[in-house]
Amino acid sequence: MQAEAATPHTPGDLAQGLRSVGYLPGESTALVSFLATKLGKPVLVEGPAGVGKTELAKALSRYLGRTLVRLQCYEGLDEAKALYEWNYRKQLLRIQTESEGAGWQEVQEDIFGEEFLLARPLMTAIASAEPVVLLIDEIDKTDQEFEAMLLELLSDFQISIPELGRIEAKTQPVVLLTSNNTRELTEALKRRCLYLWLDYPDLEHELEIVRLHSPQLDATVARKLVEVVHQVRELDLKKPPSIAESIDWARALILLGAEDIDEYTFKETMSVIVKHRTDLDTVAARVGIKLGPAATDARPAA
């Protein structure tokens, strides 16, 4: 069930609203998100994987009381999977039920109507009678041809269907495009968007996030957890820990009843934040050993 629709009047209102649904934005995040709601422009959100780009769209959806429509991008994504496609089986059934003397013109008018369209995420967002938040996730995984297909929607919030003509948005969606910055996006796409760069938060900001989502964790342990995560991110890893993984680790420590993060506890639980075999060895050798042994020797034998 969607929350009651909210209307922010200032960036501060929007920041407070995002906090109320569990997302702690920085000043630039609150400002750009506010401008997007007022100017009606899409937002391109770039940054490393795991810094909260997708979660921002989800939080905006919860706060604004709008349905989230998500298009997950991947290599080879095409118009049929993103915009719409024709329901060929239904069209065939209609053709079969036409009278024998019906000409192509009559049949064509019957089978190319909105009732034969299968709406995909982009068309769903455009056609929605209620305003939505449209998330185009990981746009950098697609190619430039797909970006070009998006330009009409991002500029005018409309799509053109050859058989039906132009379909304009019934309501104004809030649109977020996320990118892990794995390739350079086209200037044409960037011109149509506001821009937001999200990076890993500083220690105090991330501590606040962890405490918000894991309030049962001892304050001292929470601070040590965030300090360790920041040490791990400084290493040359295949995949640094995301903010979500910091929260997962905090919840794991709560379940285990951990009162400290010593070398033993870290090695036993570091797979929550480190997800590659070679990274595990690196982190254990560079970070785990610095944490020191447990306060007691009441540890099970290896």
Order of alpha helices (4+ residues) and beta strands (2+ residues): alpha-alpha-beta-alpha-beta-alpha-beta-alpha-alpha-beta-alpha-beta-alpha-beta-beta-beta-alpha-beta-alpha-alpha-alpha-alpha-alpha
